[in-house]
Amino acid sequence: MSLLAPGLYDGLMPLFAPLDHHLTLRSIVQGKTSASVYVDRVHQPRAAFLWRKGKAWLLGSPVDSFNDGLMDTLESDYFQILREHGADRFRLHYDERWGSDLDRVFLGLRREEYQRSYYHLDAGGKNWDVNLPHDFRIVEIDEALLASKYMNIDLVRDETVSERDSVEDFLESSFGYVAMKGDEIVTWCMSEYNTGDRCELGIATIERHQRKGLATQVARAVIGYAVGRGVNSIGWHCWKSNEPSVRTALKIGFEHGLDYPICHVKIDNN
């Protein structure tokens, strides 16, 4: 297996079709999101493995020589980084053509299987006015907000770099809003993996402020901003079992696209 140079990422596009609901992949190919990319061969790859911040994607179809080298690469280059950060697992997304080969590829490692769901919104041509409950206000996530000392600002800063390489990268490439009550940030929603006319949303609400409709309204603010920038195709990922997230997505107007398998691959902690 070979580490692929960024200038050759375009060759991965034919492998993306079954996982095109993961906008991360297009963002990586277009150089908007950093990742390590391995392939079975540099030209016309048949199999690929992408790694970014404890998340991984297996694309294409199993190739024996590629399968055999993958665990060696993970053990030598990535497992120790996970251990140093106190992690004992990574999340694996995969083309389902890999299903029967996962036991052999990750021989000796325990996998926990889960289902996630993807929802899609065609946001153009709709009204995205915001109607927050009394005493709450909407604030854009900008340099001034991120430099503030509002309650929960650390959680917001952490979220800006969960899918971006730095706060500066977020401010340049993404956008978002928070809902505030007084000096407390209670809900935040941000765009992720902005690529062309597409983005995905990440969203969270402080537990004691949940079930007030805040997530819906802050998401509407972000979507309205997105549409104003020509970003009309918006994705929403959540655990299939996360009923509150599903309800919020449907309330906003997202439609169910598909359910897909992922697994948490547990590493040893020696």
N, C-alpha and C positions, 0 to 999 in steps of 0.2 A: 504494500500500500504506500501511497505517496501523499505528502503534504502539498496541497494545491496552492499555487500562487494566486493572489487576488485577481490579477489580470486575466486569469483563465476561468473565472467563476461562471462566465456565460455558458460554458459547456455543461453546467449542471441543470440548465433549464428543462431539458427533456425528462429529467428524473423527478421534477417537482409536481407534475400533474395530480397524483393522488393526494398530495398534501398541500395543495395550493391554498387551502383555508388557513394555513399558517403563514401569515404575512411576513413573519420573521425571515423566512427563507428568501423571499424576493428582496427584502431589505439587506440581507447579507450579500447577495449576488450583486446588488447595485452599489455596494460599498458604504451603505448607510449604517450598518450594524457590524461590529467586529466579531469575528469568530475564527476558529481553527477548522479547516476543511480537509478531509482526507478522502482519497479516491483509489479505486483499484487500478486505474490507469489514467494518465493525464489527458489523453485525447479520447473523446467519446466514452466517458466513464460509464460503467454499468452499475456501480455501487458507490455510495458516498456516506461518510459519517461527519456530522457537523457538531461542534462543541462550543457552547457559550454559557459561561456563568452557571455551571452545574446543570445545564439542560443540554440534551443531545437529540439528534435526529438521524435516523437510519433511512437512507433513500435508495431507490432502485431495487435491485434483486440480489440475493445472496451470490457471492463469488467465493469459492473455497479459499483461494490465496488471501483474499481480503479478510474473510472471516477469521482466518488463523492469525493474522497480524494485529487484529483490532484490540484484543485483550492486552497484548504486550504494550501497545501504545498507551492504552488507558492506564495500565499499572505504572508505567515509567513516567508518564507526563501529567496525569490528572488526579489520580487517586490520592496522592500525597497532598496536593493542594486542597482537596476536599477535607482531608483529615486535619490539616492545619487550620482550617476554618470551622472545625467542630462538626462537620457534616459526615454522615455515614451512608449517604445515598445520592443518586442523581436521577433526574427525570428523563425518561427515554420516550420520544415520539418515533413512530416507525411506520413505514409503508407495510401494509398487512401481508405483502409477499414475503416478509421476513419472519412471519409468525412461527413457522415450524422450525426455523433455524436459531431462534433466540436462545434455546437451551444450550445449544452447542457453542454459540458465540460467547455467551456469558457463563460458561461452565463453572460451577462452584459458587456462583453468586445467587442470592435469593432475590426473586422479583415479586413485587406486589402489583397486581393488575387493577387498573381503575378505568372508569369511563368518564370522558369529558364530552361537553357539548359545544357546538359552534352555532352562533346565531348571526344573522346578517341583516343589515339595514341599508336600503337605498334612500338616502336622506334628502336628496335634492327635491326642490319644489314643494317643501312642506314648511309649516309654521313651527318654529322652535322657541317661541316665547317662554319665559321662565316665570313661575309663580311660586315663590318660596313662602313658607309659613311666617307669620308675624315674628319679628325680632331676629330673623336670620337675613343674611345678605350674601351676595355672590361677589367674589374677588378673583381676579385673574392671577394665575401663578406666573409671576414675573420676578425679575431680579430683586425688586424691593420687598416683595412678600417673602422670598426665600432668605433674605438677609434680616428678617424681622425676628422678634422673640415671642411671637404668639404661641399660645399653648398648642402643642402637637405639631409645631413646625418641623421638628426633627423627623417625624413620621413622613411628612410631605417631602422633605429633602431626600430621605431614603428611597421613597417611591420614584423620584425623578431619575435616580441612577439604577433602578432595578432593571430597566430595559435600555438605558443609555449609558455611555461610558463616563459621563461627568455631568454635573449640573449645567456647565456651559454648553455641552452638547444638547442637553434637553432644551435649554432656552433657545438654541439656534434651530433645532429640528422638530421639536414637539410643542404642544400647548396644553393648557388645562385650566381648570377653575376649582375653587374651594367654596364651601358654604361656611360662614362664620356666625357665631353668636357671641357678641361682645368681643373679647380677646381670645376666644377659643375657636380653633379650626375643627369642624365636626365632620365634614365630608370632603373628599377630594376625588377628582376625576381627571385623567390625563390621556392624551393620545399616545399611541405606541406604534412604532415601526412605520411611521408615515412614509408612504411610497406611492408616488403618482397621485391618483385620485382615491387612494385607499389608506385607511388607518385602522387600528384596533383601539379599544378603550380598556383602561384599567381604572378601577373604582373601589372606594372603601369608605365606610362610615364608622365613627366611634360607636361602640356598642350601645351606650345609654341614649344615643340619639337615633338609633335605628327605628324603623317602622313609623317614620314621620313624613315619608315621601321626599326626603332630601336627596337621596341618590338619584332618583328620577329627574329632579329639577336641575341638579348640577350636571348630570349627563346631557340634558337638553341644552344647557349653556355651551358645553363643549361641542356638541353636534352642530349647533347653530354657528359657532365660530368656524368649525371645519367646513361647513357648506360655503361660508363666505370666502374660504380659501380654495374652493374647487374640490374639496375632499368630500365626496358624496357616498362612497362605498365603505361602510364601516362594519367591523367585525367585533364580536363579543364571545369570549371563551369563558367557560366556567365548568366546575365539576357537575356532572349530570345529576348528582344527588343534592346539589345546592339549590334548594327550592326558592329561597329568597332572591338569589341572583337571577334565576330563571324568571320569576315573576316580574322583577324589575325590567329585565330585557324585553319581555313581552309587553309590559305596560308602556315602555318607551316607543315600541313599534317594531322591534326586531322580530324576525321570523326564524324559526328553527331551520338550520341547514342540515346538520348531520351530527351524529354521535360518533366518537372515535376512541380507540383504546390507547392508553399510555401505560407505562409501568414505572415504578420506582425500583431502581436496581440498587440493592444494598451492597456496600463494600465492607470488607473486614476492617477493623480499626486497630490493627497491630502497629 
